[in-house]
Amino acid sequence: MKRYTRSALVAAAMASAFVTLATHNVSALAQHTEDTVIHNRITITDAEVSAAGSKVKTSFHHVIAPNLSGAGAKAAAINAEGLHQHDLTLNNIQAVRNEAKAQAVLTAPFFYPADLVHSGGPTLTTTVNHALYVDYTGTVAANWGNPEGFLTDLGKSTFIHLTDQYTGLTTNGRYTVGTNASISYSHFGNVLYEHELWSIVYTAAKKFGTGNGHLYHIFLPNGTDTCFDLSAQCYSPDNSSTFYFCGYHSGVTFSDIGTVLFTVEPYQNVAGCQVATPSPNSQLIDSTNSVLSHEVFEAITDPYGGSGWINRTSLDLYGYEIGDECQGLGNSTGALDPTFLINGKKYEVQMEYSNTYHACAVQP
């Protein structure tokens, strides 16, 4: 059986998808960068960090790799640890590949190695997005652009309906934008660790809600790194030896309030995470939006990190989620992502994988 490398898969899929893109009207104006209105201001104290930590029962995460040499293997190692929680270990890869092949034999050409397989867990059929902006100076626009404007457009777009084939629903308006918050947390140095991020979402979720109906996005400003606890696995563009990821989607279950789902969105306009130029909205804005889009799609289709829709059939792509298979191939200035319309506005963001087309796509 022929095995496909990730580079070959993405290159072929991008070429295919651009044929579709050519039929779209791409004359829309670039995204506006008007500043975001902050609805809530939350201060995280040491007591709240300790309280949140004492209530943690379980956690999980799935990272997006930087477009840097060797980073893919580092990210894959992190994600493989999470898959073990769902008994998808290297010892049974061949078994699940055979199972998926058997299920696909009625669909010519009988077996698509990049297709995602449902592992039996839930998806997010509807959810409200909440932006949490941590320890920034100036404006949201100057730091990240307009993430909530992008999330609003994404939720109203045809692009988001790529998830329909995985969630089983086709109705509009299932992914909306709710309240936001400015987060103040005085921490030592320039690194926020995983348990500190847990305290942020714990405090916010107590106010705004928990469970599958809420998805929190933690935005970190330029110069702030983040690492998993007791590890050298970090977002750290200032230290290449520990630079394992650009961001991730995650969840943590607390004994008192239940599970909180969230994404971690460090500053993306850095080498290894940024999109290529020229960009319709600026490299800062579209770099933020591209990684945010990646994590939203993955949180919807695999919210609990390995129990939803993942690749279980290809040794090259094993454990990849809907966004991993379509990360832009990189050059010296960033990731080569397409520019297309999302709710009538031009954005440069990555595509997502479609089982329907057996390729990366921008529409259902």
C-alpha positions as CSV (number, residue, x, y, z in Angstrom):
1,M,0.0,0.0,0.0
2,K,1.3,3.4,-0.9
3,R,2.1,5.7,2.0
4,Y,1.7,9.5,1.6
5,T,4.0,12.0,3.3
6,R,2.4,15.0,5.0
7,S,4.1,17.4,2.5
8,A,2.8,15.5,-0.5
9,L,-0.7,15.3,0.9
10,V,-0.9,19.0,1.8
11,A,0.7,20.1,-1.5
12,A,-1.8,18.1,-3.5
13,A,-4.7,19.2,-1.4
14,M,-3.8,22.9,-1.7
15,A,-3.5,22.6,-5.4
16,S,-7.0,21.0,-5.5
17,A,-8.6,23.5,-3.2
18,F,-7.2,26.5,-5.1
19,V,-9.3,25.3,-8.1
20,T,-12.3,25.8,-5.9
21,L,-11.0,29.1,-4.6
22,A,-10.7,30.4,-8.1
23,T,-14.5,30.4,-8.4
24,H,-15.0,32.6,-5.4
25,N,-15.3,36.4,-5.5
26,V,-12.3,37.7,-3.7
27,S,-12.9,41.4,-4.0
28,A,-14.0,41.9,-0.3
29,L,-12.3,44.6,1.8
30,A,-9.7,43.5,4.4
31,Q,-10.8,43.0,7.9
32,H,-11.1,46.2,10.0
33,T,-8.9,46.5,13.0
34,E,-11.1,48.6,15.3
35,D,-10.4,47.8,18.9
36,T,-12.3,45.3,20.9
37,V,-14.7,46.4,23.8
38,I,-13.7,44.6,27.0
39,H,-16.7,43.4,29.0
40,N,-15.0,42.0,32.1
41,R,-11.8,42.6,34.0
42,I,-10.5,39.7,36.1
43,T,-7.5,39.6,38.4
44,I,-6.0,36.2,39.2
45,T,-4.6,36.0,42.7
46,D,-2.1,33.5,44.2
47,A,-5.0,32.1,46.2
48,E,-7.0,31.4,43.1
49,V,-4.1,29.7,41.5
50,S,-3.8,27.4,44.5
51,A,-7.5,26.8,44.6
52,A,-7.8,25.9,41.0
53,G,-4.8,23.6,41.2
54,S,-6.2,21.7,44.2
55,K,-9.4,20.9,42.2
56,V,-7.8,19.5,39.1
57,K,-8.8,15.9,38.3
58,T,-7.7,15.4,34.7
59,S,-6.4,17.4,31.8
60,F,-5.5,16.8,28.1
61,H,-4.1,18.8,25.2
62,H,-3.2,18.7,21.5
63,V,-0.6,21.1,20.1
64,I,0.1,22.7,16.7
65,A,3.8,22.5,15.7
66,P,5.8,25.5,14.5
67,N,7.0,25.5,10.9
68,L,10.6,24.8,12.0
69,S,13.0,22.0,11.4
70,G,12.4,19.2,13.8
71,A,9.4,20.8,15.4
72,G,6.9,18.4,13.9
73,A,8.5,15.4,15.6
74,K,8.5,17.3,19.0
75,A,4.8,18.1,18.7
76,A,3.9,14.6,17.6
77,A,5.6,13.2,20.7
78,I,3.5,15.5,22.9
79,N,0.3,14.5,21.1
80,A,1.1,10.8,21.2
81,E,1.2,11.1,25.0
82,G,-2.4,12.3,24.9
83,L,-3.5,9.5,22.6
84,H,-2.3,7.0,25.1
85,Q,-5.1,8.1,27.4
86,H,-7.6,6.7,24.9
87,D,-5.7,3.4,24.4
88,L,-4.5,4.4,20.9
89,T,-0.9,3.4,21.4
90,L,1.7,2.4,18.8
91,N,1.0,-1.2,19.7
92,N,-2.4,-1.1,18.0
93,I,-1.9,1.2,15.1
94,Q,-2.0,-1.7,12.6
95,A,-5.2,-2.9,14.2
96,V,-7.0,0.4,13.8
97,R,-5.7,0.9,10.3
98,N,-7.1,-2.5,9.3
99,E,-10.4,-1.6,10.9
100,A,-10.7,1.7,9.1
101,K,-9.7,0.0,5.8
102,A,-12.5,-2.6,6.3
103,Q,-15.0,0.2,6.9
104,A,-13.9,2.1,3.8
105,V,-13.9,-0.7,1.2
106,L,-17.2,0.4,-0.4
107,T,-15.8,3.9,-1.2
108,A,-13.5,3.9,-4.3
109,P,-10.5,3.9,-4.3
110,F,-11.2,1.9,-1.2
111,F,-8.9,3.5,1.3
112,Y,-7.9,7.2,1.9
113,P,-5.0,7.3,4.3
114,A,-5.6,10.9,5.3
115,D,-9.3,10.5,6.3
116,L,-10.3,11.0,9.9
117,V,-11.8,8.2,11.9
118,H,-14.3,8.7,14.8
119,S,-13.0,7.3,18.1
120,G,-16.4,7.3,19.8
121,G,-16.2,10.5,21.8
122,P,-18.2,13.7,21.6
123,T,-17.9,16.7,19.3
124,L,-19.0,20.3,19.9
125,T,-22.3,20.5,18.1
126,T,-22.7,24.1,19.4
127,T,-20.6,26.3,21.6
128,V,-20.0,29.9,22.6
129,N,-16.4,31.3,22.2
130,H,-14.9,33.5,24.9
131,A,-11.8,35.5,24.5
132,L,-9.5,36.0,27.5
133,Y,-6.7,38.6,26.9
134,V,-3.9,38.3,29.3
135,D,-1.6,41.0,30.7
136,Y,-1.4,43.2,27.6
137,T,-0.6,46.9,27.2
138,G,-2.2,49.2,24.7
139,T,-5.1,47.8,22.7
140,V,-6.4,44.4,21.7
141,A,-6.0,45.5,18.0
142,A,-2.3,46.4,18.5
143,N,-1.6,43.0,20.1
144,W,-3.7,40.6,18.2
145,G,-5.9,42.4,15.7
146,N,-9.6,41.5,16.0
147,P,-9.9,37.8,17.1
148,E,-13.5,38.1,18.1
149,G,-14.4,39.7,14.8
150,F,-12.8,36.8,13.1
151,L,-14.6,34.3,15.3
152,T,-17.9,36.0,14.4
153,D,-17.2,35.8,10.7
154,L,-16.1,32.1,11.1
155,G,-19.3,31.2,12.9
156,K,-21.4,32.8,10.1
157,S,-19.3,31.3,7.2
158,T,-19.6,28.3,4.9
159,F,-16.1,27.4,6.0
160,I,-17.3,26.4,9.5
161,H,-19.7,24.0,7.9
162,L,-16.8,21.7,7.1
163,T,-17.4,20.4,10.6
164,D,-21.0,19.3,9.7
165,Q,-19.7,15.9,8.3
166,Y,-18.1,15.3,11.8
167,T,-20.8,16.7,14.1
168,G,-23.8,15.4,12.2
169,L,-25.5,18.8,12.2
170,T,-26.0,21.3,9.3
171,T,-27.8,24.2,11.0
172,N,-26.4,27.7,10.9
173,G,-25.3,29.8,13.9
174,R,-24.1,27.0,16.1
175,Y,-20.7,28.7,17.0
176,T,-21.1,32.1,18.4
177,V,-19.1,34.7,20.3
178,G,-20.0,35.5,23.9
179,T,-18.5,37.7,26.6
180,N,-14.8,38.4,26.9
181,A,-12.4,39.4,29.7
182,S,-9.1,41.2,30.3
183,I,-7.0,39.1,32.6
184,S,-4.5,40.5,35.0
185,Y,-2.1,38.0,36.5
186,S,1.2,39.1,38.0
187,H,3.6,36.2,37.4
188,F,7.3,35.9,37.8
189,G,9.4,36.2,34.6
190,N,8.0,35.8,31.1
191,V,6.7,32.3,31.3
192,L,3.1,31.1,32.2
193,Y,3.0,27.5,33.1
194,E,0.1,25.1,32.4
195,H,-1.3,25.2,35.9
196,E,-1.4,29.0,35.8
197,L,-3.5,28.8,32.6
198,W,-5.8,26.4,34.4
199,S,-6.3,29.1,37.1
200,I,-7.3,31.6,34.4
201,V,-9.9,29.4,32.7
202,Y,-11.1,28.2,36.1
203,T,-11.8,31.8,37.3
204,A,-13.4,32.8,34.0
205,A,-15.5,29.6,33.7
206,K,-17.0,30.1,37.2
207,K,-18.4,33.4,35.8
208,F,-19.3,32.5,32.3
209,G,-20.0,28.7,32.2
210,T,-18.4,25.2,31.8
211,G,-18.9,22.2,29.7
212,N,-19.2,21.7,25.9
213,G,-21.2,24.8,25.5
214,H,-18.3,27.1,26.2
215,L,-14.8,27.4,24.5
216,Y,-12.3,29.8,26.0
217,H,-9.4,31.3,24.1
218,I,-6.4,32.5,26.1
219,F,-4.5,35.2,24.2
220,L,-0.9,35.9,25.4
221,P,1.0,39.1,24.4
222,N,4.2,39.3,22.6
223,G,7.1,38.3,24.8
224,T,5.2,35.9,27.0
225,D,6.1,32.2,26.7
226,T,4.2,29.3,28.0
227,C,5.3,25.7,28.9
228,F,3.7,22.5,30.1
229,D,4.3,21.9,33.8
230,L,7.6,20.2,34.7
231,S,8.8,20.1,31.2
232,A,10.8,21.9,28.5
233,Q,7.9,21.7,26.1
234,C,7.1,25.3,25.4
235,Y,6.0,28.1,23.1
236,S,9.3,29.9,23.3
237,P,10.4,31.6,20.1
238,D,13.2,33.2,22.2
239,N,14.6,29.7,23.0
240,S,14.6,27.4,20.0
241,S,15.6,24.3,22.1
242,T,12.3,24.4,23.9
243,F,10.1,25.7,21.1
244,Y,7.7,22.8,20.6
245,F,4.4,24.4,19.6
246,C,2.6,27.5,18.4
247,G,-0.5,26.9,20.4
248,Y,-2.9,24.1,21.5
249,H,-6.4,23.2,22.4
250,S,-7.0,21.6,25.7
251,G,-9.3,20.9,28.6
252,V,-9.2,20.4,32.3
253,T,-11.7,18.8,34.6
254,F,-12.2,20.4,38.1
255,S,-13.8,18.6,41.0
256,D,-16.3,21.4,41.7
257,I,-17.2,23.0,38.3
258,G,-16.6,20.2,35.8
259,T,-14.7,20.4,32.5
260,V,-13.5,23.6,30.9
261,L,-12.5,23.5,27.2
262,F,-10.0,26.1,26.0
263,T,-7.3,27.0,23.5
264,V,-4.0,28.6,24.2
265,E,-3.1,31.4,21.7
266,P,0.4,32.8,22.2
267,Y,1.6,35.7,20.0
268,Q,1.7,34.3,16.5
269,N,3.6,36.9,14.5
270,V,6.9,35.1,15.0
271,A,9.0,32.9,12.8
272,G,7.6,29.4,12.7
273,C,4.0,30.5,13.5
274,Q,3.3,33.5,11.2
275,V,1.6,33.3,7.8
276,A,3.5,34.4,4.7
277,T,3.3,37.9,3.2
278,P,1.5,39.6,1.6
279,S,-1.5,39.2,3.8
280,P,-4.8,40.9,3.3
281,N,-5.2,42.1,6.9
282,S,-1.5,42.2,8.0
283,Q,0.8,39.5,9.1
284,L,0.0,40.1,12.7
285,I,-3.8,39.7,12.2
286,D,-3.9,36.7,9.9
287,S,-1.2,34.9,11.8
288,T,-3.4,35.2,14.9
289,N,-6.5,34.1,13.0
290,S,-4.9,31.2,11.2
291,V,-3.8,29.4,14.4
292,L,-7.0,30.4,16.1
293,S,-9.0,28.8,13.2
294,H,-6.9,25.7,13.4
295,E,-7.6,25.3,17.1
296,V,-11.3,26.0,16.9
297,F,-11.8,23.4,14.2
298,E,-9.9,20.9,16.2
299,A,-11.7,21.7,19.4
300,I,-15.0,21.2,17.6
301,T,-14.2,17.9,16.0
302,D,-11.9,16.4,18.8
303,P,-12.6,18.4,21.9
304,Y,-11.2,15.8,24.3
305,G,-7.9,15.2,22.6
306,G,-8.1,11.8,20.9
307,S,-11.6,10.6,21.5
308,G,-13.2,12.5,18.6
309,W,-12.1,12.6,14.9
310,I,-8.4,11.9,14.3
311,N,-6.3,10.0,11.8
312,R,-5.9,6.4,12.9
313,T,-5.1,4.9,9.5
314,S,-1.8,6.3,8.3
315,L,1.6,5.8,9.9
316,D,2.7,9.2,8.5
317,L,-0.4,11.1,9.8
318,Y,-1.3,9.0,12.8
319,G,-2.9,11.1,15.6
320,Y,-3.3,14.1,13.4
321,E,-6.5,16.1,13.7
322,I,-8.6,18.1,11.1
323,G,-6.2,21.0,11.2
324,D,-2.8,19.2,11.5
325,E,-3.2,17.6,8.1
326,C,-3.6,21.0,6.4
327,Q,-1.0,23.2,8.0
328,G,0.6,25.4,5.4
329,L,3.9,24.4,3.9
330,G,6.4,26.9,5.0
331,N,9.0,29.2,3.4
332,S,11.4,31.8,4.9
333,T,8.6,34.3,5.6
334,G,5.9,32.1,7.0
335,A,3.4,29.4,6.3
336,L,1.9,29.3,2.8
337,D,-1.8,29.5,3.6
338,P,-4.4,30.5,1.1
339,T,-6.4,33.7,1.1
340,F,-10.2,33.2,0.7
341,L,-13.5,34.7,1.8
342,I,-14.9,33.9,5.3
343,N,-18.3,35.5,5.7
344,G,-17.5,37.9,2.9
345,K,-14.1,39.1,4.2
346,K,-10.7,38.1,2.9
347,Y,-8.5,36.2,5.4
348,E,-5.2,34.3,5.0
349,V,-5.7,31.2,7.1
350,Q,-5.1,27.5,6.7
351,M,-7.5,25.0,5.2
352,E,-9.1,22.1,7.1
353,Y,-9.3,18.4,6.2
354,S,-12.6,17.1,4.6
355,N,-13.4,13.4,4.5
356,T,-16.0,14.3,1.9
357,Y,-13.3,15.5,-0.6
358,H,-10.5,13.4,0.9
359,A,-8.4,16.7,0.8
360,C,-7.9,20.0,2.5
361,A,-10.8,22.4,1.7
362,V,-12.4,25.7,2.5
363,Q,-16.0,24.8,2.0
364,P,-18.3,21.8,2.9
